[in-house]
Amino acid sequence: MPLIEPLNAPGAPSAPLFAGDPAPWFITPCDLGQEFGLASTGGRWVVLTFLDGLRTPEGGRVAADLIAGAGRFAALDTALLIVTRSAEDVAARVPAHILGIRLMHDFDGAVSARYGATGAATTFLLDPMLRVAAIVTDAPAAQHAAHVYARFDRRPASPAPASAAAQAPVLMIDEVFEPDLCRALIEGHETDGGRPTGFMIERDGKTVEVLNPEHKRRTDWFIEDEAIQSACRVRVLRRLVPALRRAFQFEATRIERYLVARYDGENQGHFAPHRDNTTKGTAHRRFAVSINLNAEFEGGDLVFPEFGAARFRPSVGGACVFSCSLLHQALPVTAGRRYVFVPFLYDDAAAAIRDANRGFIG
């Protein structure tokens, strides 16, 4: 099934933006007398505020209150970017002794429009991957900065520097699905009951499914409701596809299957080491996606044996994305139940391979 039309911007959805979406990248003049690109702030927590101007009663109050909290910001660590739409602010400057703050010029309103920030003061809190973590838009001017900093001060602590260990080239990304969608998908599986599924092999020139509980033990619910499919697809498009493009320079345009899998602790649900593209019927698959829907289970982590014993467990609503060529396994669930949404992503070139190989599917 087609997933998307190719997106031109590297950051890509535009307004309206929601928590979890990548922030659109932009380049615009700043108070340094040169152009400044949002992309250069990656790896930092960023407060990005849009104002009509610094000389309006509302804009002046919000800007002053935000700059008063400048002690929170430090060059190359955190940042406050104040975007003004008023050409009267062209000569405004941040005092030289204040680090981590820039004034951005958006005099034609193009950047503000991409963010849907064309009215009252609006602030986006961006995480180190430049994804929207929170939005403040409805607070009165006198309380806007307080609301922003209340959320900013709750950000997770940066991990301590550590030597890198060899591990699989895997992309881990949080908050792809919201908690409500995770719960709805779990309820859908429980209502349907799912069915035991196997794995694909080549037999007599055909790609066929084989059931072997020693190799794979799980029950799957294949989602047929178009509204639920659409809800999943939109989030994959907005939140996973841009990250996949950035990490691996791959433009996913297709999605295969809408499936919720359940691994049961009662029977040690698992999937032994395997690759996802080794048959004619699966050769088109490019990236596998595992989005955990709950956390109430033990075991069940993903392992990539060719790259060591590191265990990967996405957060609730978070995804683990990896090449279908990688050997991987889902370790046995030892308690509780693990629910996971597991589609495959591919592109138009791979779609041609899938079409050519349809005759080999048993």
C-alpha positions in Angstrom: 0.0 0.0 0.0 1.4 3.5 -0.8 2.5 5.3 2.2 3.3 8.8 1.1 4.3 11.1 -1.7 7.9 12.2 -1.4 8.4 15.1 0.9 10.8 17.9 -0.2 11.8 19.5 3.1 14.3 17.6 5.2 12.4 18.2 8.4 9.1 17.8 6.9 5.6 18.0 8.1 4.5 21.6 8.2 1.6 23.2 10.2 -0.3 22.2 12.2 2.5 20.6 14.2 2.0 18.2 17.2 4.2 16.8 19.8 6.4 14.1 18.3 6.6 15.7 14.8 10.0 16.8 13.4 10.4 20.6 13.4 10.6 22.0 9.9 14.1 23.2 9.2 14.7 26.7 8.0 17.5 29.2 7.3 16.9 32.9 8.1 18.9 36.0 9.0 19.7 36.6 12.6 21.0 39.3 14.9 24.6 38.3 14.1 24.2 39.8 10.7 24.3 36.5 9.0 22.0 33.6 8.2 21.3 31.0 10.8 20.0 27.4 10.2 17.9 25.5 12.7 19.7 22.3 11.6 22.8 23.5 13.3 21.2 23.3 16.7 20.7 19.5 16.6 21.9 17.8 19.8 20.5 20.5 22.0 17.2 21.3 23.7 15.8 24.3 21.9 13.2 26.9 22.9 11.8 28.3 19.6 9.5 31.3 20.1 7.5 33.2 17.4 6.5 36.8 18.1 4.8 39.5 16.0 7.6 41.8 17.2 9.8 42.9 20.1 8.2 46.3 20.4 4.6 45.2 20.8 3.2 45.0 24.3 2.8 41.2 24.1 6.0 40.5 22.2 8.1 42.8 24.3 6.8 41.2 27.5 7.3 37.6 26.3 10.8 38.3 24.9 11.9 40.1 28.1 10.7 37.3 30.4 12.3 34.7 28.2 15.7 36.5 28.1 15.4 37.0 31.9 15.8 33.2 32.1 19.0 33.2 30.0 20.9 31.4 32.8 19.3 28.2 31.5 21.1 28.4 28.1 24.7 27.8 27.1 26.3 27.8 23.7 26.3 24.3 22.1 24.3 22.9 25.0 20.8 24.5 25.0 19.4 27.4 23.0 16.7 30.0 22.9 15.7 31.2 19.5 13.3 34.2 19.3 11.7 34.7 15.9 10.3 38.1 15.2 8.1 39.0 12.2 8.6 42.8 12.6 11.1 44.5 10.3 11.4 47.2 13.0 13.5 44.7 15.0 16.3 44.4 12.3 18.8 46.2 14.6 17.8 44.4 17.8 20.7 42.5 19.4 21.2 40.1 22.3 23.8 41.4 24.8 27.2 39.9 24.1 27.5 38.4 27.5 24.4 36.3 27.2 25.1 32.9 25.6 22.8 30.5 23.8 20.2 33.1 22.6 19.6 34.4 19.1 17.1 36.7 17.5 15.8 35.4 14.2 14.3 37.6 11.4 11.2 36.3 9.7 10.0 39.5 8.1 8.0 37.9 5.3 6.3 35.4 7.8 7.3 32.4 5.8 8.9 30.5 8.7 6.1 31.4 11.0 3.5 30.1 8.5 5.3 26.7 8.3 4.9 26.4 12.0 1.4 27.7 12.1 2.6 30.4 14.5 1.0 33.5 12.8 -1.0 34.9 15.7 -0.3 35.2 19.4 3.1 34.3 20.9 3.8 30.7 20.2 6.7 28.6 21.6 7.9 25.1 20.5 10.2 23.1 22.8 12.4 21.0 20.5 14.3 17.9 21.7 17.9 17.1 20.6 16.6 15.4 17.5 14.8 18.6 16.6 11.4 17.1 17.2 8.5 18.9 18.9 8.4 18.0 22.6 5.8 20.5 23.6 3.9 23.6 22.4 2.9 26.7 24.4 0.4 28.9 22.6 -2.5 29.8 24.8 -0.8 31.3 27.8 -1.3 35.1 28.5 1.8 37.2 27.7 2.5 37.7 31.4 2.6 33.9 31.9 4.0 32.7 28.6 7.7 32.4 29.7 6.7 30.8 33.0 4.7 28.1 31.1 7.6 27.6 28.7 10.3 27.2 31.4 8.1 25.0 33.6 8.1 22.5 30.7 11.8 23.2 29.7 13.0 22.5 33.3 11.3 19.1 33.2 13.3 17.9 30.2 15.3 14.7 30.7 18.9 15.1 31.8 21.5 14.7 29.1 23.3 11.3 29.4 26.8 11.4 30.7 29.5 11.1 28.0 30.6 7.5 27.4 32.7 5.6 25.0 30.7 4.1 22.2 30.3 0.4 22.0 29.9 -1.5 18.7 26.2 -2.1 18.0 23.8 -2.7 15.2 22.9 0.3 12.9 19.5 0.7 14.5 17.4 3.9 14.8 15.5 4.3 18.1 12.9 7.1 18.2 10.4 7.9 20.9 6.8 9.1 20.8 5.8 7.8 17.3 2.4 6.7 18.7 0.5 8.5 21.5 -0.6 6.5 24.5 -4.3 6.6 23.4 -3.4 5.0 20.0 -1.3 2.4 21.8 -4.2 1.4 24.0 -6.6 1.3 21.1 -4.3 -1.1 19.2 -4.0 -3.3 22.2 -7.7 -3.4 22.7 -8.2 -4.2 19.0 -5.9 -7.2 19.4 -7.7 -8.4 22.5 -11.1 -8.0 20.9 -10.0 -9.9 17.7 -8.0 -12.5 19.6 -5.4 -12.7 16.8 -4.1 -15.9 15.3 -0.8 -17.8 15.5 1.5 -16.9 12.6 4.6 -18.4 11.1 7.6 -17.2 9.0 8.3 -17.2 5.3 10.6 -19.8 3.6 11.3 -20.9 0.0 9.7 -24.3 -0.9 9.6 -25.7 -4.4 10.2 -22.2 -5.9 7.4 -20.6 -3.9 7.4 -18.3 -0.8 5.2 -20.0 1.8 4.4 -19.5 5.5 5.6 -22.2 7.9 4.3 -22.6 11.5 7.0 -23.7 14.0 6.5 -22.6 17.6 10.1 -23.5 18.4 11.2 -20.8 15.9 8.3 -18.3 16.3 5.6 -18.1 18.9 3.2 -15.2 18.7 -0.4 -14.2 17.8 -1.1 -11.5 15.2 -4.0 -9.2 14.6 -4.2 -7.9 11.0 -5.9 -4.5 11.0 -8.5 -4.1 8.4 -10.3 -1.0 9.7 -9.3 1.8 7.3 -9.6 4.5 10.0 -7.1 2.7 12.3 -4.8 2.0 9.3 -4.9 5.7 8.5 -4.1 6.7 12.1 -1.0 4.5 12.1 0.1 5.5 8.6 -0.1 9.3 9.3 2.1 8.9 12.3 4.6 6.8 10.5 4.7 9.4 7.8 5.1 12.4 10.1 7.4 10.9 12.7 9.3 8.0 11.3 9.8 8.8 7.6 11.7 12.1 8.2 14.0 10.3 10.8 14.6 7.5 8.4 15.5 10.0 5.7 17.9 11.8 8.0 19.6 8.7 9.4 19.8 6.5 6.3 19.1 8.8 3.4 16.2 6.5 2.4 12.9 7.8 1.2 10.1 5.4 2.3 7.0 5.6 0.1 5.3 2.3 0.8 4.1 0.4 3.9 3.5 -3.4 4.1 0.8 -4.6 6.5 -0.9 -3.1 9.5 -0.3 -5.7 12.2 -0.3 -5.9 16.0 1.7 -8.8 17.3 1.4 -10.2 20.8 4.1 -12.2 22.6 2.8 -14.0 25.7 4.8 -14.7 28.8 2.7 -17.8 29.5 4.2 -19.6 26.6 7.5 -17.8 26.3 6.5 -15.9 23.1 9.5 -15.2 20.9 10.9 -15.0 17.4 14.3 -16.8 16.8 17.1 -15.1 14.8 15.9 -14.3 11.3 16.1 -11.8 8.4 13.0 -10.3 6.9 13.9 -10.3 3.2 15.4 -13.7 2.3 12.6 -15.0 0.0 11.3 -13.9 -3.3 8.0 -12.9 -1.6 9.9 -10.7 0.9 12.8 -9.4 -1.2 11.2 -6.0 -1.5 11.3 -5.2 2.2 13.8 -2.5 3.1 13.2 -1.5 6.8 11.5 -3.2 9.6 9.7 -1.2 12.3 8.8 -2.4 15.9 6.7 0.1 17.8 6.1 -1.1 21.4 2.6 -0.5 22.6 3.0 -1.3 26.3 5.7 -1.8 29.0 4.0 -4.4 31.3 6.2 -7.4 30.3 9.6 -8.9 31.1 12.0 -10.1 28.4 11.0 -9.6 24.8 13.9 -7.3 23.8 15.3 -7.1 20.3 18.8 -8.4 19.8 21.0 -8.3 16.7 23.4 -11.2 17.2 25.8 -10.2 14.4 26.6 -7.0 16.4 26.8 -8.3 19.9 24.4 -8.9 22.8 23.0 -5.3 23.2 19.3 -5.4 23.9 16.9 -2.9 22.3 13.6 -2.0 23.9 11.7 1.0 22.5 9.7 3.1 25.0 5.9 2.9 24.9 4.9 4.4 21.6 8.6 4.4 20.5 10.1 2.6 17.5 13.1 0.5 16.7 13.8 0.8 12.9 16.4 -1.3 11.2 17.4 -2.8 7.8 15.5 -6.0 6.9 18.9 -7.5 6.0 20.0 -7.5 9.6 19.8 -10.8 11.6 17.6 -10.1 14.6 15.5 -11.9 17.2 12.8 -11.1 19.7 13.9 -12.7 23.0 11.3 -14.7 24.9 8.8 -12.8 27.0 9.0 -14.3 30.5 6.2 -12.4 32.2 3.2 -10.4 31.0 2.4 -9.7 27.4 4.3 -7.6 24.8 2.2 -5.9 22.2 4.0 -4.4 19.2 3.0 -2.8 15.9 5.3 -4.3 13.2 5.1 -3.0 9.6 7.7 -3.0 6.9 8.7 0.1 4.8 10.0 0.2 1.3 10.2 2.5 -1.7 8.9 2.6 -5.3 11.9 0.7 -6.7 11.3 -2.1 -4.2 7.6 -2.0 -5.1 8.6 -3.0 -8.7 10.4 -6.0 -7.2 7.4 -6.9 -5.2 5.2 -6.8 -8.2 7.6 -8.9 -10.3 7.7 -11.6 -7.5 4.0 -11.9 -6.9 3.9 -15.1 -8.9 6.3 -16.8 -6.5 4.1 -16.3 -3.4 2.5 -19.6 -2.4 
